[in-house]
Amino acid sequence: MSEVSITKEFSWNMAHLLAGHEGLCKNLHGHTYKMQIEVARKIENIITSDISTKGMVIDFKELKNLVNVKIVEPLDHAFIYWVNSPDPVEHEIGKILLKNGRKVARVNYRTTAEEMAINFFNRLTKEFLIIDIELKSVKVWETPTSFAEARGDTI
């Protein structure tokens, strides 16, 4: 059975550091992240769906709202930090920011583009299964020329 897919792009700003990294990224720094979400449905489901979504994989606005609530809004203009980081500096920065009412996103993975792509893919897969849509891929750009991709056929 054939399928059709759509892709939506998102962006946000966020700061982090990479514990144990030997290069410049061991320092506190930020990125304007870009993310693309690709979702698909079987063609027969698009043709026979109810009138509000007939001919669509999903309404782009619905896709935007779901991803913004689950991923973008909690991270935008936050310091993201790995709760299991071996680097005491990362923990200290997180504590200071929290103590002073700043936005902090605590995560249980190292804050690389690869780990974010995997985490976002796994989190969003559950959301899309509820509405009978397949998440095909999540691409996370850390710079305009560098991205990581998590796909359903590789995870």
Disulfide bonds with the S-S distance in Angstrom:
none
